[in-house]
Amino acid sequence: MGVDGRFLPPGLLRERFGQLGATDAADVGAYCGSGVTAAHEILALNLAGIPAALYVGSWSNWVADPANPVATGTG
């Protein structure tokens, strides 16, 4: 996000996401606690030309099912 509250230019977004391993050659997905922040990230990825999927249920939905794996601890 720029200082003016708007998204950064697509090239800069692409560069920053690329530093995190998110490129148009990778399968990219986003989630957060409830889906709100992740939706923002999906839009930013789209502006950067990086296709991405939103896990709509996000973390709240995932941990509600005891059959889903969850890692805990430091490592």
mmCIF file of the N, C-alpha and C atoms, coordinates in Angstrom:
data_MODEL
# 
_entry.id   MODEL 
# 
loop_
_atom_site.group_PDB 
_atom_site.id 
_atom_site.type_symbol 
_atom_site.label_atom_id 
_atom_site.label_alt_id 
_atom_site.label_comp_id 
_atom_site.label_asym_id 
_atom_site.label_entity_id 
_atom_site.label_seq_id 
_atom_site.pdbx_PDB_ins_code 
_atom_site.Cartn_x 
_atom_site.Cartn_y 
_atom_site.Cartn_z 
_atom_site.occupancy 
_atom_site.B_iso_or_equiv 
_atom_site.pdbx_formal_charge 
_atom_site.auth_seq_id 
_atom_site.auth_comp_id 
_atom_site.auth_asym_id 
_atom_site.auth_atom_id 
_atom_site.pdbx_PDB_model_num 
ATOM 1   N N  . MET A 1 1  ? 0.852   -1.165  0.000   1.00 0.00 ? 1  MET A N  1 
ATOM 2   C CA . MET A 1 1  ? 0.000   0.000   0.000   1.00 0.00 ? 1  MET A CA 1 
ATOM 3   C C  . MET A 1 1  ? 0.899   1.228   0.000   1.00 0.00 ? 1  MET A C  1 
ATOM 4   N N  . GLY A 1 2  ? 0.547   2.168   -0.833  1.00 0.00 ? 2  GLY A N  1 
ATOM 5   C CA . GLY A 1 2  ? 1.316   3.400   -0.907  1.00 0.00 ? 2  GLY A CA 1 
ATOM 6   C C  . GLY A 1 2  ? 0.976   4.349   0.227   1.00 0.00 ? 2  GLY A C  1 
ATOM 7   N N  . VAL A 1 3  ? 1.753   5.399   0.384   1.00 0.00 ? 3  VAL A N  1 
ATOM 8   C CA . VAL A 1 3  ? 1.509   6.371   1.453   1.00 0.00 ? 3  VAL A CA 1 
ATOM 9   C C  . VAL A 1 3  ? 0.169   7.084   1.280   1.00 0.00 ? 3  VAL A C  1 
ATOM 10  N N  . ASP A 1 4  ? -0.346  7.080   0.052   1.00 0.00 ? 4  ASP A N  1 
ATOM 11  C CA . ASP A 1 4  ? -1.636  7.731   -0.203  1.00 0.00 ? 4  ASP A CA 1 
ATOM 12  C C  . ASP A 1 4  ? -2.819  6.789   0.019   1.00 0.00 ? 4  ASP A C  1 
ATOM 13  N N  . GLY A 1 5  ? -2.542  5.555   0.502   1.00 0.00 ? 5  GLY A N  1 
ATOM 14  C CA . GLY A 1 5  ? -3.609  4.597   0.774   1.00 0.00 ? 5  GLY A CA 1 
ATOM 15  C C  . GLY A 1 5  ? -4.047  3.791   -0.435  1.00 0.00 ? 5  GLY A C  1 
ATOM 16  N N  . ARG A 1 6  ? -3.380  3.991   -1.571  1.00 0.00 ? 6  ARG A N  1 
ATOM 17  C CA . ARG A 1 6  ? -3.721  3.248   -2.786  1.00 0.00 ? 6  ARG A CA 1 
ATOM 18  C C  . ARG A 1 6  ? -2.727  2.127   -3.013  1.00 0.00 ? 6  ARG A C  1 
ATOM 19  N N  . PHE A 1 7  ? -3.115  1.210   -3.893  1.00 0.00 ? 7  PHE A N  1 
ATOM 20  C CA . PHE A 1 7  ? -2.202  0.131   -4.238  1.00 0.00 ? 7  PHE A CA 1 
ATOM 21  C C  . PHE A 1 7  ? -0.961  0.696   -4.917  1.00 0.00 ? 7  PHE A C  1 
ATOM 22  N N  . LEU A 1 8  ? 0.155   0.033   -4.704  1.00 0.00 ? 8  LEU A N  1 
ATOM 23  C CA . LEU A 1 8  ? 1.400   0.389   -5.385  1.00 0.00 ? 8  LEU A CA 1 
ATOM 24  C C  . LEU A 1 8  ? 1.255   0.090   -6.872  1.00 0.00 ? 8  LEU A C  1 
ATOM 25  N N  . PRO A 1 9  ? 2.111   0.630   -7.718  1.00 0.00 ? 9  PRO A N  1 
ATOM 26  C CA . PRO A 1 9  ? 2.067   0.326   -9.151  1.00 0.00 ? 9  PRO A CA 1 
ATOM 27  C C  . PRO A 1 9  ? 2.271   -1.189  -9.382  1.00 0.00 ? 9  PRO A C  1 
ATOM 28  N N  . PRO A 1 10 ? 1.645   -1.729  -10.430 1.00 0.00 ? 10 PRO A N  1 
ATOM 29  C CA . PRO A 1 10 ? 1.729   -3.171  -10.691 1.00 0.00 ? 10 PRO A CA 1 
ATOM 30  C C  . PRO A 1 10 ? 3.155   -3.722  -10.714 1.00 0.00 ? 10 PRO A C  1 
ATOM 31  N N  . GLY A 1 11 ? 4.093   -3.013  -11.314 1.00 0.00 ? 11 GLY A N  1 
ATOM 32  C CA . GLY A 1 11 ? 5.470   -3.499  -11.377 1.00 0.00 ? 11 GLY A CA 1 
ATOM 33  C C  . GLY A 1 11 ? 6.097   -3.649  -9.999  1.00 0.00 ? 11 GLY A C  1 
ATOM 34  N N  . LEU A 1 12 ? 5.835   -2.693  -9.127  1.00 0.00 ? 12 LEU A N  1 
ATOM 35  C CA . LEU A 1 12 ? 6.379   -2.747  -7.771  1.00 0.00 ? 12 LEU A CA 1 
ATOM 36  C C  . LEU A 1 12 ? 5.701   -3.861  -6.966  1.00 0.00 ? 12 LEU A C  1 
ATOM 37  N N  . LEU A 1 13 ? 4.395   -4.019  -7.147  1.00 0.00 ? 13 LEU A N  1 
ATOM 38  C CA . LEU A 1 13 ? 3.692   -5.127  -6.498  1.00 0.00 ? 13 LEU A CA 1 
ATOM 39  C C  . LEU A 1 13 ? 4.278   -6.461  -6.947  1.00 0.00 ? 13 LEU A C  1 
ATOM 40  N N  . ARG A 1 14 ? 4.479   -6.605  -8.247  1.00 0.00 ? 14 ARG A N  1 
ATOM 41  C CA . ARG A 1 14 ? 5.043   -7.843  -8.801  1.00 0.00 ? 14 ARG A CA 1 
ATOM 42  C C  . ARG A 1 14 ? 6.423   -8.133  -8.193  1.00 0.00 ? 14 ARG A C  1 
ATOM 43  N N  . GLU A 1 15 ? 7.234   -7.083  -8.078  1.00 0.00 ? 15 GLU A N  1 
ATOM 44  C CA . GLU A 1 15 ? 8.571   -7.236  -7.501  1.00 0.00 ? 15 GLU A CA 1 
ATOM 45  C C  . GLU A 1 15 ? 8.486   -7.688  -6.036  1.00 0.00 ? 15 GLU A C  1 
ATOM 46  N N  . ARG A 1 16 ? 7.646   -7.034  -5.268  1.00 0.00 ? 16 ARG A N  1 
ATOM 47  C CA . ARG A 1 16 ? 7.532   -7.363  -3.845  1.00 0.00 ? 16 ARG A CA 1 
ATOM 48  C C  . ARG A 1 16 ? 6.967   -8.764  -3.632  1.00 0.00 ? 16 ARG A C  1 
ATOM 49  N N  . PHE A 1 17 ? 5.930   -9.118  -4.393  1.00 0.00 ? 17 PHE A N  1 
ATOM 50  C CA . PHE A 1 17 ? 5.386   -10.470 -4.261  1.00 0.00 ? 17 PHE A CA 1 
ATOM 51  C C  . PHE A 1 17 ? 6.409   -11.509 -4.722  1.00 0.00 ? 17 PHE A C  1 
ATOM 52  N N  . GLY A 1 18 ? 7.170   -11.178 -5.756  1.00 0.00 ? 18 GLY A N  1 
ATOM 53  C CA . GLY A 1 18 ? 8.201   -12.079 -6.250  1.00 0.00 ? 18 GLY A CA 1 
ATOM 54  C C  . GLY A 1 18 ? 9.257   -12.373 -5.199  1.00 0.00 ? 18 GLY A C  1 
ATOM 55  N N  . GLN A 1 19 ? 9.593   -11.384 -4.390  1.00 0.00 ? 19 GLN A N  1 
ATOM 56  C CA . GLN A 1 19 ? 10.562  -11.579 -3.308  1.00 0.00 ? 19 GLN A CA 1 
ATOM 57  C C  . GLN A 1 19 ? 10.050  -12.569 -2.269  1.00 0.00 ? 19 GLN A C  1 
ATOM 58  N N  . LEU A 1 20 ? 8.730   -12.748 -2.230  1.00 0.00 ? 20 LEU A N  1 
ATOM 59  C CA . LEU A 1 20 ? 8.119   -13.700 -1.307  1.00 0.00 ? 20 LEU A CA 1 
ATOM 60  C C  . LEU A 1 20 ? 7.861   -15.051 -1.972  1.00 0.00 ? 20 LEU A C  1 
ATOM 61  N N  . GLY A 1 21 ? 8.236   -15.168 -3.242  1.00 0.00 ? 21 GLY A N  1 
ATOM 62  C CA . GLY A 1 21 ? 8.039   -16.427 -3.965  1.00 0.00 ? 21 GLY A CA 1 
ATOM 63  C C  . GLY A 1 21 ? 6.751   -16.507 -4.753  1.00 0.00 ? 21 GLY A C  1 
ATOM 64  N N  . ALA A 1 22 ? 5.966   -15.440 -4.753  1.00 0.00 ? 22 ALA A N  1 
ATOM 65  C CA . ALA A 1 22 ? 4.708   -15.414 -5.497  1.00 0.00 ? 22 ALA A CA 1 
ATOM 66  C C  . ALA A 1 22 ? 4.961   -14.860 -6.895  1.00 0.00 ? 22 ALA A C  1 
ATOM 67  N N  . THR A 1 23 ? 4.825   -15.714 -7.897  1.00 0.00 ? 23 THR A N  1 
ATOM 68  C CA . THR A 1 23 ? 4.993   -15.314 -9.293  1.00 0.00 ? 23 THR A CA 1 
ATOM 69  C C  . THR A 1 23 ? 3.876   -15.915 -10.107 1.00 0.00 ? 23 THR A C  1 
ATOM 70  N N  . ASP A 1 24 ? 3.809   -15.537 -11.370 1.00 0.00 ? 24 ASP A N  1 
ATOM 71  C CA . ASP A 1 24 ? 2.768   -16.116 -12.221 1.00 0.00 ? 24 ASP A CA 1 
ATOM 72  C C  . ASP A 1 24 ? 3.080   -17.569 -12.579 1.00 0.00 ? 24 ASP A C  1 
ATOM 73  N N  . ALA A 1 25 ? 4.271   -18.063 -12.201 1.00 0.00 ? 25 ALA A N  1 
ATOM 74  C CA . ALA A 1 25 ? 4.647   -19.455 -12.449 1.00 0.00 ? 25 ALA A CA 1 
ATOM 75  C C  . ALA A 1 25 ? 4.381   -20.337 -11.230 1.00 0.00 ? 25 ALA A C  1 
ATOM 76  N N  . ALA A 1 26 ? 3.926   -19.757 -10.129 1.00 0.00 ? 26 ALA A N  1 
ATOM 77  C CA . ALA A 1 26 ? 3.684   -20.513 -8.903  1.00 0.00 ? 26 ALA A CA 1 
ATOM 78  C C  . ALA A 1 26 ? 2.185   -20.581 -8.630  1.00 0.00 ? 26 ALA A C  1 
ATOM 79  N N  . ASP A 1 27 ? 1.765   -21.649 -7.957  1.00 0.00 ? 27 ASP A N  1 
ATOM 80  C CA . ASP A 1 27 ? 0.384   -21.706 -7.479  1.00 0.00 ? 27 ASP A CA 1 
ATOM 81  C C  . ASP A 1 27 ? 0.317   -20.866 -6.212  1.00 0.00 ? 27 ASP A C  1 
ATOM 82  N N  . VAL A 1 28 ? -0.486  -19.812 -6.255  1.00 0.00 ? 28 VAL A N  1 
ATOM 83  C CA . VAL A 1 28 ? -0.549  -18.878 -5.129  1.00 0.00 ? 28 VAL A CA 1 
ATOM 84  C C  . VAL A 1 28 ? -1.949  -18.899 -4.539  1.00 0.00 ? 28 VAL A C  1 
ATOM 85  N N  . GLY A 1 29 ? -2.011  -19.002 -3.238  1.00 0.00 ? 29 GLY A N  1 
ATOM 86  C CA . GLY A 1 29 ? -3.272  -18.943 -2.524  1.00 0.00 ? 29 GLY A CA 1 
ATOM 87  C C  . GLY A 1 29 ? -3.120  -18.014 -1.337  1.00 0.00 ? 29 GLY A C  1 
ATOM 88  N N  . ALA A 1 30 ? -4.209  -17.429 -0.903  1.00 0.00 ? 30 ALA A N  1 
ATOM 89  C CA . ALA A 1 30 ? -4.164  -16.518 0.243   1.00 0.00 ? 30 ALA A CA 1 
ATOM 90  C C  . ALA A 1 30 ? -5.279  -16.865 1.211   1.00 0.00 ? 30 ALA A C  1 
ATOM 91  N N  . TYR A 1 31 ? -4.963  -16.706 2.482   1.00 0.00 ? 31 TYR A N  1 
ATOM 92  C CA . TYR A 1 31 ? -5.960  -16.865 3.530   1.00 0.00 ? 31 TYR A CA 1 
ATOM 93  C C  . TYR A 1 31 ? -5.547  -15.980 4.698   1.00 0.00 ? 31 TYR A C  1 
ATOM 94  N N  . CYS A 1 32 ? -6.447  -15.764 5.593   1.00 0.00 ? 32 CYS A N  1 
ATOM 95  C CA . CYS A 1 32 ? -6.138  -15.009 6.808   1.00 0.00 ? 32 CYS A CA 1 
ATOM 96  C C  . CYS A 1 32 ? -7.070  -15.525 7.886   1.00 0.00 ? 32 CYS A C  1 
ATOM 97  N N  . GLY A 1 33 ? -7.329  -14.745 8.904   1.00 0.00 ? 33 GLY A N  1 
ATOM 98  C CA . GLY A 1 33 ? -8.197  -15.213 9.979   1.00 0.00 ? 33 GLY A CA 1 
ATOM 99  C C  . GLY A 1 33 ? -9.642  -15.352 9.571   1.00 0.00 ? 33 GLY A C  1 
ATOM 100 N N  . SER A 1 34 ? -10.143 -14.405 8.792   1.00 0.00 ? 34 SER A N  1 
ATOM 101 C CA . SER A 1 34 ? -11.563 -14.431 8.420   1.00 0.00 ? 34 SER A CA 1 
ATOM 102 C C  . SER A 1 34 ? -11.813 -14.259 6.933   1.00 0.00 ? 34 SER A C  1 
ATOM 103 N N  . GLY A 1 35 ? -10.801 -13.923 6.157   1.00 0.00 ? 35 GLY A N  1 
ATOM 104 C CA . GLY A 1 35 ? -10.958 -13.750 4.712   1.00 0.00 ? 35 GLY A CA 1 
ATOM 105 C C  . GLY A 1 35 ? -10.890 -12.306 4.251   1.00 0.00 ? 35 GLY A C  1 
ATOM 106 N N  . VAL A 1 36 ? -11.018 -11.363 5.163   1.00 0.00 ? 36 VAL A N  1 
ATOM 107 C CA . VAL A 1 36 ? -11.061 -9.952  4.784   1.00 0.00 ? 36 VAL A CA 1 
ATOM 108 C C  . VAL A 1 36 ? -9.707  -9.476  4.252   1.00 0.00 ? 36 VAL A C  1 
ATOM 109 N N  . THR A 1 37 ? -8.651  -9.690  5.005   1.00 0.00 ? 37 THR A N  1 
ATOM 110 C CA . THR A 1 37 ? -7.321  -9.254  4.578   1.00 0.00 ? 37 THR A CA 1 
ATOM 111 C C  . THR A 1 37 ? -6.863  -10.019 3.350   1.00 0.00 ? 37 THR A C  1 
ATOM 112 N N  . ALA A 1 38 ? -7.175  -11.302 3.296   1.00 0.00 ? 38 ALA A N  1 
ATOM 113 C CA . ALA A 1 38 ? -6.765  -12.119 2.152   1.00 0.00 ? 38 ALA A CA 1 
ATOM 114 C C  . ALA A 1 38 ? -7.419  -11.633 0.859   1.00 0.00 ? 38 ALA A C  1 
ATOM 115 N N  . ALA A 1 39 ? -8.645  -11.162 0.926   1.00 0.00 ? 39 ALA A N  1 
ATOM 116 C CA . ALA A 1 39 ? -9.308  -10.639 -0.272  1.00 0.00 ? 39 ALA A CA 1 
ATOM 117 C C  . ALA A 1 39 ? -8.540  -9.437  -0.813  1.00 0.00 ? 39 ALA A C  1 
ATOM 118 N N  . HIS A 1 40 ? -8.026  -8.608  0.068   1.00 0.00 ? 40 HIS A N  1 
ATOM 119 C CA . HIS A 1 40 ? -7.214  -7.459  -0.327  1.00 0.00 ? 40 HIS A CA 1 
ATOM 120 C C  . HIS A 1 40 ? -5.950  -7.948  -1.034  1.00 0.00 ? 40 HIS A C  1 
ATOM 121 N N  . GLU A 1 41 ? -5.309  -8.993  -0.492  1.00 0.00 ? 41 GLU A N  1 
ATOM 122 C CA . GLU A 1 41 ? -4.096  -9.539  -1.097  1.00 0.00 ? 41 GLU A CA 1 
ATOM 123 C C  . GLU A 1 41 ? -4.373  -10.122 -2.475  1.00 0.00 ? 41 GLU A C  1 
ATOM 124 N N  . ILE A 1 42 ? -5.502  -10.775 -2.645  1.00 0.00 ? 42 ILE A N  1 
ATOM 125 C CA . ILE A 1 42 ? -5.866  -11.344 -3.946  1.00 0.00 ? 42 ILE A CA 1 
ATOM 126 C C  . ILE A 1 42 ? -5.987  -10.227 -4.977  1.00 0.00 ? 42 ILE A C  1 
ATOM 127 N N  . LEU A 1 43 ? -6.592  -9.119  -4.596  1.00 0.00 ? 43 LEU A N  1 
ATOM 128 C CA . LEU A 1 43 ? -6.716  -7.986  -5.517  1.00 0.00 ? 43 LEU A CA 1 
ATOM 129 C C  . LEU A 1 43 ? -5.332  -7.439  -5.872  1.00 0.00 ? 43 LEU A C  1 
ATOM 130 N N  . ALA A 1 44 ? -4.462  -7.281  -4.881  1.00 0.00 ? 44 ALA A N  1 
ATOM 131 C CA . ALA A 1 44 ? -3.115  -6.780  -5.143  1.00 0.00 ? 44 ALA A CA 1 
ATOM 132 C C  . ALA A 1 44 ? -2.348  -7.741  -6.049  1.00 0.00 ? 44 ALA A C  1 
ATOM 133 N N  . LEU A 1 45 ? -2.468  -9.046  -5.806  1.00 0.00 ? 45 LEU A N  1 
ATOM 134 C CA . LEU A 1 45 ? -1.816  -10.040 -6.667  1.00 0.00 ? 45 LEU A CA 1 
ATOM 135 C C  . LEU A 1 45 ? -2.344  -9.942  -8.092  1.00 0.00 ? 45 LEU A C  1 
ATOM 136 N N  . ASN A 1 46 ? -3.642  -9.777  -8.230  1.00 0.00 ? 46 ASN A N  1 
ATOM 137 C CA . ASN A 1 46 ? -4.254  -9.645  -9.551  1.00 0.00 ? 46 ASN A CA 1 
ATOM 138 C C  . ASN A 1 46 ? -3.719  -8.414  -10.269 1.00 0.00 ? 46 ASN A C  1 
ATOM 139 N N  . LEU A 1 47 ? -3.612  -7.295  -9.563  1.00 0.00 ? 47 LEU A N  1 
ATOM 140 C CA . LEU A 1 47 ? -3.063  -6.082  -10.158 1.00 0.00 ? 47 LEU A CA 1 
ATOM 141 C C  . LEU A 1 47 ? -1.620  -6.290  -10.604 1.00 0.00 ? 47 LEU A C  1 
ATOM 142 N N  . ALA A 1 48 ? -0.897  -7.155  -9.886  1.00 0.00 ? 48 ALA A N  1 
ATOM 143 C CA . ALA A 1 48 ? 0.499   -7.448  -10.213 1.00 0.00 ? 48 ALA A CA 1 
ATOM 144 C C  . ALA A 1 48 ? 0.617   -8.466  -11.344 1.00 0.00 ? 48 ALA A C  1 
ATOM 145 N N  . GLY A 1 49 ? -0.524  -8.991  -11.821 1.00 0.00 ? 49 GLY A N  1 
ATOM 146 C CA . GLY A 1 49 ? -0.494  -9.974  -12.898 1.00 0.00 ? 49 GLY A CA 1 
ATOM 147 C C  . GLY A 1 49 ? -0.190  -11.377 -12.420 1.00 0.00 ? 49 GLY A C  1 
ATOM 148 N N  . ILE A 1 50 ? -0.419  -11.641 -11.129 1.00 0.00 ? 50 ILE A N  1 
ATOM 149 C CA . ILE A 1 50 ? -0.162  -12.952 -10.545 1.00 0.00 ? 50 ILE A CA 1 
ATOM 150 C C  . ILE A 1 50 ? -1.496  -13.593 -10.189 1.00 0.00 ? 50 ILE A C  1 
ATOM 151 N N  . PRO A 1 51 ? -1.893  -14.648 -10.918 1.00 0.00 ? 51 PRO A N  1 
ATOM 152 C CA . PRO A 1 51 ? -3.149  -15.314 -10.585 1.00 0.00 ? 51 PRO A CA 1 
ATOM 153 C C  . PRO A 1 51 ? -3.071  -15.934 -9.191  1.00 0.00 ? 51 PRO A C  1 
ATOM 154 N N  . ALA A 1 52 ? -4.131  -15.806 -8.429  1.00 0.00 ? 52 ALA A N  1 
ATOM 155 C CA . ALA A 1 52 ? -4.142  -16.349 -7.074  1.00 0.00 ? 52 ALA A CA 1 
ATOM 156 C C  . ALA A 1 52 ? -5.555  -16.775 -6.704  1.00 0.00 ? 52 ALA A C  1 
ATOM 157 N N  . ALA A 1 53 ? -5.619  -17.717 -5.776  1.00 0.00 ? 53 ALA A N  1 
ATOM 158 C CA . ALA A 1 53 ? -6.903  -18.220 -5.293  1.00 0.00 ? 53 ALA A CA 1 
ATOM 159 C C  . ALA A 1 53 ? -7.106  -17.790 -3.852  1.00 0.00 ? 53 ALA A C  1 
ATOM 160 N N  . LEU A 1 54 ? -8.334  -17.533 -3.502  1.00 0.00 ? 54 LEU A N  1 
ATOM 161 C CA . LEU A 1 54 ? -8.692  -17.169 -2.132  1.00 0.00 ? 54 LEU A CA 1 
ATOM 162 C C  . LEU A 1 54 ? -9.305  -18.377 -1.447  1.00 0.00 ? 54 LEU A C  1 
ATOM 163 N N  . TYR A 1 55 ? -8.751  -18.771 -0.309  1.00 0.00 ? 55 TYR A N  1 
ATOM 164 C CA . TYR A 1 55 ? -9.389  -19.798 0.510   1.00 0.00 ? 55 TYR A CA 1 
ATOM 165 C C  . TYR A 1 55 ? -10.443 -19.071 1.334   1.00 0.00 ? 55 TYR A C  1 
ATOM 166 N N  . VAL A 1 56 ? -11.678 -19.157 0.880   1.00 0.00 ? 56 VAL A N  1 
ATOM 167 C CA . VAL A 1 56 ? -12.764 -18.349 1.430   1.00 0.00 ? 56 VAL A CA 1 
ATOM 168 C C  . VAL A 1 56 ? -12.985 -18.606 2.921   1.00 0.00 ? 56 VAL A C  1 
ATOM 169 N N  . GLY A 1 57 ? -12.887 -19.856 3.335   1.00 0.00 ? 57 GLY A N  1 
ATOM 170 C CA . GLY A 1 57 ? -13.125 -20.165 4.740   1.00 0.00 ? 57 GLY A CA 1 
ATOM 171 C C  . GLY A 1 57 ? -12.057 -19.624 5.662   1.00 0.00 ? 57 GLY A C  1 
ATOM 172 N N  . SER A 1 58 ? -10.877 -19.439 5.132   1.00 0.00 ? 58 SER A N  1 
ATOM 173 C CA . SER A 1 58 ? -9.718  -18.958 5.867   1.00 0.00 ? 58 SER A CA 1 
ATOM 174 C C  . SER A 1 58 ? -9.443  -19.790 7.113   1.00 0.00 ? 58 SER A C  1 
ATOM 175 N N  . TRP A 1 59 ? -8.568  -19.283 7.945   1.00 0.00 ? 59 TRP A N  1 
ATOM 176 C CA . TRP A 1 59 ? -8.086  -20.040 9.093   1.00 0.00 ? 59 TRP A CA 1 
ATOM 177 C C  . TRP A 1 59 ? -9.228  -20.431 10.033  1.00 0.00 ? 59 TRP A C  1 
ATOM 178 N N  . SER A 1 60 ? -10.189 -19.556 10.216  1.00 0.00 ? 60 SER A N  1 
ATOM 179 C CA . SER A 1 60 ? -11.307 -19.837 11.115  1.00 0.00 ? 60 SER A CA 1 
ATOM 180 C C  . SER A 1 60 ? -12.038 -21.109 10.716  1.00 0.00 ? 60 SER A C  1 
ATOM 181 N N  . ASN A 1 61 ? -12.262 -21.287 9.435   1.00 0.00 ? 61 ASN A N  1 
ATOM 182 C CA . ASN A 1 61 ? -12.951 -22.473 8.933   1.00 0.00 ? 61 ASN A CA 1 
ATOM 183 C C  . ASN A 1 61 ? -12.065 -23.708 9.034   1.00 0.00 ? 61 ASN A C  1 
ATOM 184 N N  . TRP A 1 62 ? -10.789 -23.551 8.706   1.00 0.00 ? 62 TRP A N  1 
ATOM 185 C CA . TRP A 1 62 ? -9.856  -24.684 8.699   1.00 0.00 ? 62 TRP A CA 1 
ATOM 186 C C  . TRP A 1 62 ? -9.746  -25.320 10.087  1.00 0.00 ? 62 TRP A C  1 
ATOM 187 N N  . VAL A 1 63 ? -9.529  -24.495 11.108  1.00 0.00 ? 63 VAL A N  1 
ATOM 188 C CA . VAL A 1 63 ? -9.320  -25.036 12.451  1.00 0.00 ? 63 VAL A CA 1 
ATOM 189 C C  . VAL A 1 63 ? -10.605 -25.523 13.103  1.00 0.00 ? 63 VAL A C  1 
ATOM 190 N N  . ALA A 1 64 ? -11.755 -25.183 12.545  1.00 0.00 ? 64 ALA A N  1 
ATOM 191 C CA . ALA A 1 64 ? -13.023 -25.660 13.094  1.00 0.00 ? 64 ALA A CA 1 
ATOM 192 C C  . ALA A 1 64 ? -13.237 -27.144 12.839  1.00 0.00 ? 64 ALA A C  1 
ATOM 193 N N  . ASP A 1 65 ? -12.505 -27.716 11.885  1.00 0.00 ? 65 ASP A N  1 
ATOM 194 C CA . ASP A 1 65 ? -12.629 -29.143 11.568  1.00 0.00 ? 65 ASP A CA 1 
ATOM 195 C C  . ASP A 1 65 ? -11.448 -29.886 12.184  1.00 0.00 ? 65 ASP A C  1 
ATOM 196 N N  . PRO A 1 66 ? -11.680 -30.685 13.220  1.00 0.00 ? 66 PRO A N  1 
ATOM 197 C CA . PRO A 1 66 ? -10.564 -31.370 13.886  1.00 0.00 ? 66 PRO A CA 1 
ATOM 198 C C  . PRO A 1 66 ? -9.833  -32.374 12.993  1.00 0.00 ? 66 PRO A C  1 
ATOM 199 N N  . ALA A 1 67 ? -10.388 -32.700 11.846  1.00 0.00 ? 67 ALA A N  1 
ATOM 200 C CA . ALA A 1 67 ? -9.726  -33.631 10.926  1.00 0.00 ? 67 ALA A CA 1 
ATOM 201 C C  . ALA A 1 67 ? -8.623  -32.953 10.112  1.00 0.00 ? 67 ALA A C  1 
ATOM 202 N N  . ASN A 1 68 ? -8.624  -31.614 10.064  1.00 0.00 ? 68 ASN A N  1 
ATOM 203 C CA . ASN A 1 68 ? -7.605  -30.890 9.299   1.00 0.00 ? 68 ASN A CA 1 
ATOM 204 C C  . ASN A 1 68 ? -6.289  -30.824 10.076  1.00 0.00 ? 68 ASN A C  1 
ATOM 205 N N  . PRO A 1 69 ? -5.175  -31.004 9.384   1.00 0.00 ? 69 PRO A N  1 
ATOM 206 C CA . PRO A 1 69 ? -3.885  -30.917 10.082  1.00 0.00 ? 69 PRO A CA 1 
ATOM 207 C C  . PRO A 1 69 ? -3.569  -29.483 10.486  1.00 0.00 ? 69 PRO A C  1 
ATOM 208 N N  . VAL A 1 70 ? -2.971  -29.337 11.652  1.00 0.00 ? 70 VAL A N  1 
ATOM 209 C CA . VAL A 1 70 ? -2.565  -28.037 12.162  1.00 0.00 ? 70 VAL A CA 1 
ATOM 210 C C  . VAL A 1 70 ? -1.201  -28.219 12.823  1.00 0.00 ? 70 VAL A C  1 
ATOM 211 N N  . ALA A 1 71 ? -0.233  -27.407 12.404  1.00 0.00 ? 71 ALA A N  1 
ATOM 212 C CA . ALA A 1 71 ? 1.093   -27.459 13.027  1.00 0.00 ? 71 ALA A CA 1 
ATOM 213 C C  . ALA A 1 71 ? 1.154   -26.456 14.165  1.00 0.00 ? 71 ALA A C  1 
ATOM 214 N N  . THR A 1 72 ? 1.758   -26.860 15.242  1.00 0.00 ? 72 THR A N  1 
ATOM 215 C CA . THR A 1 72 ? 1.947   -25.954 16.377  1.00 0.00 ? 72 THR A CA 1 
ATOM 216 C C  . THR A 1 72 ? 3.398   -26.016 16.837  1.00 0.00 ? 72 THR A C  1 
ATOM 217 N N  . GLY A 1 73 ? 3.813   -25.052 17.579  1.00 0.00 ? 73 GLY A N  1 
ATOM 218 C CA . GLY A 1 73 ? 5.181   -25.062 18.096  1.00 0.00 ? 73 GLY A CA 1 
ATOM 219 C C  . GLY A 1 73 ? 6.102   -24.179 17.293  1.00 0.00 ? 73 GLY A C  1 
ATOM 220 N N  . THR A 1 74 ? 7.376   -24.370 17.470  1.00 0.00 ? 74 THR A N  1 
ATOM 221 C CA . THR A 1 74 ? 8.380   -23.548 16.831  1.00 0.00 ? 74 THR A CA 1 
ATOM 222 C C  . THR A 1 74 ? 9.218   -24.363 15.861  1.00 0.00 ? 74 THR A C  1 
ATOM 223 N N  . GLY A 1 75 ? 8.756   -24.649 14.763  1.00 0.00 ? 75 GLY A N  1 
ATOM 224 C CA . GLY A 1 75 ? 9.617   -25.366 13.855  1.00 0.00 ? 75 GLY A CA 1 
ATOM 225 C C  . GLY A 1 75 ? 8.918   -26.031 12.811  1.00 0.00 ? 75 GLY A C  1 
# 
